[in-house]
Amino acid sequence: MGKVAKATVALMIVTMFSKVIGFVRELVLGALYGATTYSDIFIASSNIPKVLFTLVATALATTFIPLYYENLREGGEEKALKFSNNILNITIILGIILSTISFIFAEPIVKIFAMGFKGETFRQTVLFTRIIIFGAIFTGLSNIMKSYLQSKDSFAIPGLIGLPYNIILITSMLLSVKLKNVYILPIGMFFAMASQFFFQVPFAYKKGYKYKLFVDFKDEYVKKMLILVAPIVIGVAVDQINIMVDKTLASTLVEGSISALNYADRLKGFVTGMFIASISSVVYPQFSKLSSMVDKTEFYSFIRKSINSVIIIIMPMTIGAMVLSEPIVRILFQRGAFDARATEMTSVALIFYSIGLIGVGLRDILTKIFYSIQDTKTPMINATIAVLMNILMNIMFIKYLKHAGLALATSLSSIICILLLFRSLKNKIGEFEQNKIIAVFLKSTIASIVMGIISKSTYKLLISILGTNFFMDVISLGIAIIVGAIIYALLIIIFKVDEISIITDLLKKKIKR
């Protein structure tokens, strides 16, 4: 587990760096184009291939890892490599077919995704889409290559693919303005999408990859992958419907409700994107590797350690975000048109979204466990039940809690989802040290509540001493978070939570070096 912890920390650092570069890209686009017709055209046309292709590409990449290990176990590196090339070449063929169809039918597709666009704006969006659409081929290839590298325990490189992507996009934005040629934007997007695949290729070769032109649609593992992919696609599609329902209901509320939910969701997404996605990416290949072994003892132990690691990380963030939501939102967003009212609405939404952080975090890990044992149907069924519950609770809560009710419904549905997944996992594999998971959850919750009380008190004390201007607010919040983190770490050690030893062992090794 020490190796896994190192890889996870490294990936978190890489992910944070990538997110910062991505934020710079958004700033550049805003500074150069603002909220203009061309920025709308570029954003709309860029989103079309993401929606059309990323869903399938992600599903293929998710099912790739357990099947890769199955090929490796049965026929060694040669069989695993043959499988990899087969899937890669099939992805190229499917990508070309889907891109060509999308190119031909670009006009009706744009009408669906940008219903309000008329005249020249519509024509330009169609043209932009036709330029960008073939870059979607590389989205599938990039995801397959990412999965191959993760199967080889290489996580930093897949985490860095946003670097060339964002550099090319930023460069194309600057050139489009300097050369006064707006078509450089979609051309830049095409090359940015391609760069994510080509960036990974040299590193894959270092790990033993060798490309061969080989295609076999009748291969048993291709058939198995198609069977596994379908429930994943349906499950993700159900999530997208859920998001659409939330936005539709929010549009019926007072002005600013959609924005408040959006900003709060971004903050939640930062936590899940940087921490949970990083952990999930690292442990998923390990799940696939261990689940293929005859003796499942190590597999069950790894499940427990992975789940407890997420609990230890997420619980203090949950309580911290709830008790410090107002200063967090004010410091990050309150400027210009984002006034005190917007801060209040967003901070309330953040409180209710935070309740479900543990659900979001554990759902990702539990889903990956099912995928590793080649069961994609169970997560799909549970996700569908949770979404139906979310829609029902939306209707119940929106009347009394307004936009906060939508956030609460989302949180409760994610918790319902993990409870269903835990039950399904027990039915599927039997006992997997659930008592130890419950014990860690209780200890982490108690430690987080104590931490939250002390952090909030520290913040209030410092504000009363230092004042409430922006810089003093930042200092007060920063100190409150640091104090809370120290208190939480000490309590976790006092409570003798086993998984904390992974972190302390890493620190000891670093100090010795």
N, C-alpha and C positions, 0 to 999 in steps of 0.2 A: 504493500500500500504506500510505502515511502516514495517509490518511483512514480506512482500515480499522483501523489500529492505534489511532487516537484513539477510534473507535467502540467497539472492543473494551475498552479501558481504562475508558471511561465505563460500559459495560455491566457490567464486573466490579465497579465501585464500587456501582452500583445494585443488582446481585445480592447483594452483601454486606449492604447496608442492608436489603434485603427479607428475607434469611435471618435477620438479627437480630430483625426485627419478628415473623417467624414463630416464632422461639424464644421470644420474650416471650409470644406467644399460647399456646404449650404450657405455659409457666410459670403463666399465669393459669388455664388449664383445670385444671392440677394443684393449684394453690392453692385453687380454689373447689370442685372436685369430687373431687380425689384419685383413688384407684383404687376407685371406687364403681360401682354398677349403672348409674347414669345416665351416667357418663363412658364406660362400655363401650357403652351403647346409642347414645350420640351418635357415638362413634368408628366403630362398626360401620355405622350407618346412613349416615354421611358417606362411608365408603369404597365403599359399593355403587355409587353413580352414577359415582364415579371409575373403578372397574374396568370398569363396563359401557359408559361413554361416552367416556372419555378416550382409549382405544385408537383408536377410529374417528376421533375429532375430531383427534387428533395426526396420523394418517395423511392425512386430508383437507388439513390445514394444510401438511404437508410437500410434498405434490404440487401444492399451489396455486401456489407461487412459480415453478417452471420453466414451468408452463402460463400463468401471468400474463405472463411475459416473452415467451413465444411469441405470445400475443395482441397484446401491445404492439408487437412487431416486425412482425407481419402487418397490423394495422389501426389502430395508434396508440392514444392514450389512450381514445378512445371505445369501441373493441372490448375493450380491457383492462377498462374500467369495467363494460361489459355482462357480461363473463365473471364479474367479481367479484360483481355483484349476483345473477347466476344461481346461483352457488355458495352465496352467503349465503342466498338464499331457499329453495334446495333443502335446505340444512342446517337451516333452521327447520322445514320440513315433516317431514323425517326425525326431527328432535329431538322434535317433538310426537307423532309416531307411536310412537317408541320409548319416550318417557316415559309415554304413555298405557298402552301394553302393560305396562310395568314397574309402573305404578300398580295396574293390575288384578291382576297376578300377583305383588304385593309379598310375600305370605305364602310361596309356594314359593321365591322369590328369597332372602328372609331365611333360610329353612331351609338354603339352600346356603351362604350366607356366614357364618352364625352358628349352626352346628349345635347348640351347647351351650345356646342360649337356650331357656328354657321359661316357660310361664305368663305372668305379667304382664310379665316382661322381654321375652319374644318379642312380645307384643301391642304394647308401647310401641315396640319397634324397627320393627315394621311401620308404625305410625303416623308415626314420625319419618321413615322412608324415603319414605312417600307425600307428606310435606310437602316433603322435600328434592328428590325425583326430578325435578320440573319445572325445577329450577334447572340441571339437566344440559344443557338446551337451550342455555343461555348459554355452556356450556363449549365447544361446537362453534363458536358465533358468535365467542367471544373468540379462539379459535385462528385462525379465518379472518381476523379483523380484525388480529390480531398479524402474520400473514403478509403482509397488505396493507401495513401500516406498514413492515415490514422490506423489502419490495419497493421502498418509497420511501426507503430508507436511514434510517429512523427506528427506533432500537433502544432508546433509553432509556425511552420510554413503555411499550412492551411489557414491559420489564424491571421496571416499577413497578406492574404490575397487582396484585401481592401486597399493596401498601399499602392500598388501600380494602378489599380482601378481609379482611385481618387486623384492620384497625380495626373493621369491622362485626362480625366474629366476637368480638373482645375485648369490644366494647360489649354484644353480645347475651348473653355469658357473665355479665357484671357485672349486667345488668338481670334476667336469669333468677333470680339469687340475691336481688337486692334486692326484686323483685316476687313472689318465691316462685312463679314460673311456669316450669317446666322446658321448656314448649313454645316458649318464646322462642328456645331453642337451635336447633332445626331451621328455624324461621322466619328466624333470623339467617343460617344457612348458605345458605338460598335466596337472600336478598338479597346475601350476600357473593359468591356465584357469579355473580349477575346484574351486580354492580358491575364485574367484570373486563372485561365487554364494553362497558358504557356509559361506563366511564372512558376507553376508547380512541377512542370515536366522534368527539368534538370534534376530536381531533388528526388523525384520518383525514380529516375534512372540510377541515381546513387544508391537507392534502396533496393535495386535489383530489377526494376521494371525494364522490359524490352518490348517495343511495339512490333506486332505482327498483324498483317491483314488477314483476319480470320473471322468468318461469320457463320454461325449455325443457329438458326431460329428454332430448330427442333431439339436443341440441347435441353436435357431434363432440368437444369438449373435455371435456364431462361424461363421455362414454363413455371417453375416454382416461384421465381421472382415476380412474374406477372400475377400469380395468385396472391402473393404477399403484398404487392403494390396496391391492388384495388382497394382494400379496406383503409389503407393509409390515406389515399386520395380522397375517399369519402369522408374520413374523419376530419381532415383538414378543411374540406369543403363545408362541412357542418359548422366548423369554427368560424369560417368566413361569413356564413349566413347569420350566425350569432352576433358578429360584429355589426353587420348591416342592420339587424333588428335593434341593437343598442343605439346606433346613430339615428335611426328613424324615430325611435321613441324620444331621444334627447332633443330632436328638432321640434318636438311639440311643447317643450318647456320654455322658460324665460331665456332671453338673449344671453349668450355666454355659456350656456350649459354644455354644448358640444365642445367648446374650447377648453372649459374647465376639466372635463373628462379626458380630453386629449392630452393636456399638459400633465395631468396626474398620471395618466397611463404611460407617458414618456418616462417619467421618473421611475415608475414600476418596471418598465421595460429595460431601463438602464441596469437595474439590479439583476433582473432575470437574464438579460443579455450577457452581462459581464461575468457574473458568478455562476449562475445555474447552467447556462449554455456551455461555459468552459468546463465545468465538472462533468456534464452530460457527454460532451465530445470525448473526454478522456476515458471515462468509465465504460462507454458503450462497446468499444473493441474488446475491453477486458471481460465484460459480460459475455460477449459472443465467444471468446476464447475459452472461458471457464465453463460455460454451459455445454460445450461440446465434449467435455471430459466425462469419463464414466463415473468417477467419484465426484459427487456434487458438494462435498463438505466445504471446499474452498469457495465455490460459487455462492453458497448460502451466506458464508461469512462475509464475502465481498459485497453482497446485497445489503447486509446489515450495516457495514462500515460506510457504504456510499450514501445510504438513506440518512444515517446519523450525521454524517458530514454536512449534508444539506440542511438538516435541522439545526445544527450548531451555528451555521452561517446565517440562515434565514431568520430564525426567531429574534435575535437582537435587532436585526434590521426592521422587522415587523413592528416591534414595540417602539424602537427609535423613531421610525417614520411617523408613527401615530402621535407620540408625545411632542415631537419637534416639527410636525408638518407645517405649521404656520411660518416659523422663521426659515425653514428650508425653501419653501415656495417663494417667500418674499425676497430672499437673497438671490435666488436663481432667476426669477422672472419679473419681479415688480419694478418696472421702468417703462417710460413712454406711455403707450396706451394700456399697458397692463397695470391697472390701478389696484387700490386696496380691496375693492369689491371682487375683482378677479382673483386676487390672492386668497380671500376668504373662501370663495367657491371652489377653487382648486385644492386648497388645503383640506377642506372637508371631503372632497372626492378622494384625495390621497389617503386619508385616514381609513375610509371604507375599502379602498383598493388594497391597502396594506394588510387587512384582515386575511385576505386570500393569498398572500405571498407564499405561505407554506404550501398551499394547495397547488399553486403554479409550479413551484420548485420541485415538489415531490412527484407531481404528475409527469413531468419530463423524464425523471429518473425511472419511475415505475413503467412508463410506456416503453422506454428503451430496454428494460428487463424483458418485457413481453416480446419485443422485436428480436432480441437476442436468442430467444427460444423459438423464433419463427412463428409467433402467434401475433398477427396484426389485426385479427378480427375482434378480440376482446377489448383492446383500447378503443376501437371504433365504436363498439356497442356502448361502452361506458361513457365515452365522450358524447354520444348522441343523447343518452339519458340525461347527462349533466346539462347539455344545451337546452333541452326541453324544460328542465327544472329552472334554468336561468331565465328563459322567456316567461315562464309562469310567475316567477318571483319578481321579474321586472314589472309586470302588470300589477302585482300586489303592492310593491314597495313605492312605485313612482308616485302614487297618489299622496302618500304621506311624507316621503323623504325627498321627492323631486329627483334631481340628478344624482344625489348621494345614494338614493335607493337603487339606481342602476348599477353603481359601483358595488354596493353591498350584495346585490343579486349575483354579480359576476364573481365576487369573492366566495360566497356561500356555495355557488355551483361548482367552483374549482375544488372546494373542500369535499363536497359530495362525491365528486369524481374520484378523488384519491381514496376515499373510504371504499368506494365500489372496486377500485383497482386493487386495494389491499385484500379485500375479500376474494376477488377473482384470482389473485396471485396465490393465496393460501390454498384455494381449491385446486389450482393448477400444479403447484410444486410441493405442497405440504408446509410443514413448519420451517421458518427461516429466521429464527431468533427474534420473533415479534416482541417478546417480553422485554428484551434489551432495547429495542427501538422505542417502546412506550416509556421505559425508564429514562432514556436520554431526552425524550420529548418533554417529560415532566420537569426534569432537572434544568433543561435549557429554558423552559418557560418561566420557571421561578427566578432563575438568574437574570433573565431578560426583563422581567417586571421590576425587580430590585434595581437593575441598571437604568430602566426608564425613569423611575422615581428620582434617582440620584442625578441623572442627566438633566431632567427638567428643572430640578431644584437648582442645580449648578448654573444653568442658563439664566434662570430668573434672577439669581443672586448677582451674576456678572453684569446683566443688563441694568440692574438697579445701581450698580457701582460705576460702570463704564459709560452708560448712556445708550441711545438707540440709533445713532447715525450708522451708515452702511458699514464702515470699516470696523466699528466696535461690535456691530451685530455679527459680522463674519468671525471676529476673534472669539466672541462669547459662544457662538454656535460651535466653532472648531474645538474650543477647550471642553465644552460640554460633551461633545462626541468622544473626544480622547479619554476623558474621565470615565465616561460610560463604558468604553471599550476595555479599559483597565479593570474596572469593577467586574464586568462580565467574565473576562478571562480568568480573574482570580477565583470567582465563584465556580466556574466550570472545573478548574483544577481542584478546588476544595471538594466539590461534589464527585470527584474521581470519575469523570467521563472518559472512557477508554480512548475515544477517537482524538482527543486533544493531544495524546501522546505522539500522534503522527506529526503535528505541527511543532511540538517542543523538540522532537528528535531532529527535525529539519533545522531548527534554530541552533541546536547544539552542534550539529555538523558544520554549519556556516561559521559559528564562532571559533571552532577548532581550526578551520581553514585559515 
